[in-house]
Amino acid sequence: MNNKNSTEQMVDVVISGLGPTGATLAHLLGMRGLSVIVLEREPTFYGNARAVYTDDECMRVMQAAGVVDELAINMQVDTPAQWVLANGEILGQYWRLDRPFGWPIINFLYQPWLETTLTDLLKRYPSVQVVRGRELTQFEQDDEGVTITHQATSNFRFSDDTDTRTEIATDPDPQTIRARYLVGADGGRSTVREALGIGMSGKNFPEPWLVVDLEMKEGEDALRHLPYFSFICDPECPTVCCPQPGRFHRFEFMLMPGQTKEQMEDPQVVRALISRHVDPDKFIVKRKLVYTFNALVAKDWRKGRVFIAGDAAHMTPQFMGQGMSSGVRDAYNLAWKLDSVLKGRANDRLLDTYGTERFHHAKAMIDISVQMKDFVSMSNPITSRLRNMLVKTVLVTPFLGRYVREGRFKPAPTYELDSYLGLPRKHRRSPEGTMIPQPEVRTFKGKRVLLDEVLGEGYALIGLNVDPREHLCPASRQLLEAQGTRYLTLFEFAKRPQGQNVERTNTCELTEVEDASGEMVAWFKRSGFSSGAIAVVRPDKFTFAMVKSSDLDRALAELKFQLQWVPGQEVVAPISSVLRKSA
Ligand SMILES: Cc1cc2nc3c(=O)[nH]c(=O)nc-3n(C[C@H](O)[C@H](O)[C@H](O)COP(=O)(O)OP(=O)(O)OC[C@H]3O[C@@H](n4cnc5c(N)ncnc54)[C@H](O)[C@@H]3O)c2cc1C
């Protein structure tokens, strides 16, 4: 390397981009003790509010990252979503109050709060370094790692009000870092994706929308009439109305033929549009911006030691609020795999499953988002009347009505057959390759805790009324110990063993809990198993296998095979950051 500044570091992972995806990934790697450098081109956080919604699966990821309490405190949870007609009539609502994955399903957030909280909390990890005002410009990879060149940003944003960039004359001061892996979480215009020559497939949509972000003035209380998230299905002006935490609120208006960006961003036009819904004098317009959106997914998610994640890998129309959430899922999927490979617990090929697992799910989210867009943005009066009739009919149809009212049209966290790390699904209800439920369980001391709190962040074996350790041969034991595994016995509620013949002490290696809600027992039953069955759970809470205890060793032999694990190759301590001078 012939750079002006020749300081070169060797770290486990460099992440390019400190958006929600990069920040989540940095947490999940930092908590595992890996050395991470995050390069972020913007010198300061510029306050771009884009995402407004996230779901229960992402809350579960934030729980795993140890940040959920700090984020949830600033969220508006359990918020019904609805389709509303132009005259205010509610066409239909969808919401669920149960929590299959442990968290509320419809949660509204303010993205700048989420991002700044995630960034601040990264300070807890001494092995994670955030470098702002430095942009990745290029990289080269070889068998051992990636050499990343970064330089001072010369063209950046101070504010998102206008979405314009400011050019600053600055010394680029190019430097290099050496990393075992590079993750491009650098957004839709990803430099990393471009440099890898990865194409995207899908569509760019021509329909522009105007986003108007509002902040209610101090002392005002002017949003009581807009408590829920609404798609306003007005053929003359399809509108999205988003509640947000604190004093914030967002509207999105679809531009009709003939309307231009310049017209629509005019303050008087914005005032007229929001006046239909709120008293404009009680609000400050924080942002007004016309944008178009894309429905694109990258054809490859990995090339050698370099990955792309988040918007760099997929661009999702915002109508199901899944763009950021898909990026958070990417981070969760990738983090434990990088950790396993870097610590010698799995062959590098495990990392290929990142793309195969995530691609189809991200694509499914894009497809449903496009369908929702088409559904809410009909401007033809005849088709929109037909749509309204259809919705009304569906909502009173027994099975379909529930499907819609509970928002079950959102793709479930299930990986495509033959694409995931796990045993093949034997039938439609087999749990392999699907996310396990997360109910509350009851501890011996009578505390209710969310299941993941006892499962931890590594592999877990859950035995239904059985101690999974009793069914492990020495080779399985060796594998599980090397991988870092927790053992759990789940008893049906009020069915703990008791009496004179029961062992009086429990080794701390086994956690015993009761299924306080019955949801876990129901999960085993739905999957075709009863007492004595054992679930092998991956670190990201997807099921590797569910088997009878007599088949456990066979399932674990398959895990060993799929990980291509070779005993004795584990790196006990994480690779530490090594500074060295390059030539
Ligand atoms: C109007 C609108 C509404 C939306 N609503 C929702 C919603 O409700 N729910 C939802 O889940 N999603 C929503 N989204 C999508 C969501 O905002 C994005 O999917 C999400 O922000 C993507 O996160 P990311 O971290 O992958 O990328 P980004 O947020 O784009 O972050 C990428 C980061 O990389 C940095 N960067 C770029 N290039 C470089 C470089 N060369 N070197 C170093 N750093 C670099 C950038 O400065 C940026 O900080 C919405 C989007 C829009 C436009």
The ligand as an SDF file (V2000), in Angstrom:
LIG
                    3D

 53 58  0  0  0  0  0  0  0  0999 V2000
  -39.6860    7.6490    3.6570 C   0  0  0  0  0  0  0  0  0  0  0  0
  -39.1010    6.3810    4.1840 C   0  0  0  0  0  0  0  0  0  0  0  0
  -39.7800    5.6820    5.1710 C   0  0  0  0  0  0  0  0  0  0  0  0
  -39.2660    4.4990    5.6820 C   0  0  0  0  0  0  0  0  0  0  0  0
  -39.9430    3.8330    6.6600 N   0  0  0  0  0  0  0  0  0  0  0  0
  -39.4510    2.6890    7.1630 C   0  0  0  0  0  0  0  0  0  0  0  0
  -40.1020    2.0250    8.2370 C   0  0  0  0  0  0  0  0  0  0  0  0
  -41.1290    2.4710    8.7250 O   0  0  0  0  0  0  0  0  0  0  0  0
  -39.5510    0.8760    8.7270 N   0  0  0  0  0  0  0  0  0  0  0  0
  -38.3980    0.3600    8.2210 C   0  0  0  0  0  0  0  0  0  0  0  0
  -37.9590   -0.7120    8.6910 O   0  0  0  0  0  0  0  0  0  0  0  0
  -37.7400    0.9870    7.2250 N   0  0  0  0  0  0  0  0  0  0  0  0
  -38.2240    2.1330    6.6950 C   0  0  0  0  0  0  0  0  0  0  0  0
  -37.5460    2.7940    5.7200 N   0  0  0  0  0  0  0  0  0  0  0  0
  -36.2800    2.2560    5.2520 C   0  0  0  0  0  0  0  0  0  0  0  0
  -35.1470    2.4880    6.2490 C   0  0  0  0  0  0  0  0  0  0  0  0
  -35.0140    3.8270    6.6200 O   0  0  0  0  0  0  0  0  0  0  0  0
  -33.8550    1.9790    5.6460 C   0  0  0  0  0  0  0  0  0  0  0  0
  -34.0890    0.6800    5.1480 O   0  0  0  0  0  0  0  0  0  0  0  0
  -32.7480    1.9190    6.6880 C   0  0  0  0  0  0  0  0  0  0  0  0
  -32.3930    3.2000    7.1280 O   0  0  0  0  0  0  0  0  0  0  0  0
  -31.5270    1.2260    6.0860 C   0  0  0  0  0  0  0  0  0  0  0  0
  -30.5460    1.1320    7.0520 O   0  0  0  0  0  0  0  0  0  0  0  0
  -29.0450    0.8300    6.6270 P   0  0  0  0  0  0  0  0  0  0  0  0
  -28.2650    0.9210    7.8870 O   0  0  0  0  0  0  0  0  0  0  0  0
  -28.9950   -0.4300    5.8610 O   0  0  0  0  0  0  0  0  0  0  0  0
  -28.6580    1.9880    5.6120 O   0  0  0  0  0  0  0  0  0  0  0  0
  -28.6110    3.5640    5.8750 P   0  0  0  0  0  0  0  0  0  0  0  0
  -29.5910    3.9670    6.9120 O   0  0  0  0  0  0  0  0  0  0  0  0
  -28.7140    4.2020    4.5400 O   0  0  0  0  0  0  0  0  0  0  0  0
  -27.1740    3.7900    6.4840 O   0  0  0  0  0  0  0  0  0  0  0  0
  -26.0200    3.6650    5.6920 C   0  0  0  0  0  0  0  0  0  0  0  0
  -24.9090    4.4620    6.3440 C   0  0  0  0  0  0  0  0  0  0  0  0
  -23.7110    4.2540    5.5940 O   0  0  0  0  0  0  0  0  0  0  0  0
  -23.0240    5.4900    5.4720 C   0  0  0  0  0  0  0  0  0  0  0  0
  -22.1640    5.3910    4.2830 N   0  0  0  0  0  0  0  0  0  0  0  0
  -22.5400    5.3920    2.9900 C   0  0  0  0  0  0  0  0  0  0  0  0
  -21.4770    5.2360    2.1930 N   0  0  0  0  0  0  0  0  0  0  0  0
  -20.3890    5.1270    2.9960 C   0  0  0  0  0  0  0  0  0  0  0  0
  -18.9910    4.9400    2.7620 C   0  0  0  0  0  0  0  0  0  0  0  0
  -18.4970    4.8290    1.5290 N   0  0  0  0  0  0  0  0  0  0  0  0
  -18.1570    4.8740    3.8240 N   0  0  0  0  0  0  0  0  0  0  0  0
  -18.6400    4.9890    5.0940 C   0  0  0  0  0  0  0  0  0  0  0  0
  -19.9560    5.1810    5.3680 N   0  0  0  0  0  0  0  0  0  0  0  0
  -20.8180    5.2240    4.3360 C   0  0  0  0  0  0  0  0  0  0  0  0
  -24.1420    6.5140    5.3530 C   0  0  0  0  0  0  0  0  0  0  0  0
  -23.6970    7.8080    5.7040 O   0  0  0  0  0  0  0  0  0  0  0  0
  -25.1670    5.9620    6.3380 C   0  0  0  0  0  0  0  0  0  0  0  0
  -24.9890    6.4680    7.6400 O   0  0  0  0  0  0  0  0  0  0  0  0
  -38.0470    3.9950    5.1810 C   0  0  0  0  0  0  0  0  0  0  0  0
  -37.3510    4.6970    4.1880 C   0  0  0  0  0  0  0  0  0  0  0  0
  -37.8770    5.8800    3.6890 C   0  0  0  0  0  0  0  0  0  0  0  0
  -37.1230    6.6180    2.6300 C   0  0  0  0  0  0  0  0  0  0  0  0
  1  2  1  0
  2  3  1  0
  2 52  2  0
  3  4  2  0
  4  5  1  0
  4 50  1  0
  5  6  2  0
  6  7  1  0
  6 13  1  0
  7  8  2  0
  7  9  1  0
  9 10  1  0
 10 11  2  0
 10 12  1  0
 12 13  2  0
 13 14  1  0
 14 15  1  0
 14 50  1  0
 15 16  1  0
 16 17  1  0
 16 18  1  0
 18 19  1  0
 18 20  1  0
 20 21  1  0
 20 22  1  0
 22 23  1  0
 23 24  1  0
 24 25  2  0
 24 26  1  0
 24 27  1  0
 27 28  1  0
 28 29  2  0
 28 30  1  0
 28 31  1  0
 31 32  1  0
 32 33  1  0
 33 34  1  0
 33 48  1  0
 34 35  1  0
 35 36  1  0
 35 46  1  0
 36 37  1  0
 36 45  1  0
 37 38  2  0
 38 39  1  0
 39 40  1  0
 39 45  2  0
 40 41  1  0
 40 42  2  0
 42 43  1  0
 43 44  2  0
 44 45  1  0
 46 47  1  0
 46 48  1  0
 48 49  1  0
 50 51  2  0
 51 52  1  0
 52 53  1  0
M  END
$$$$
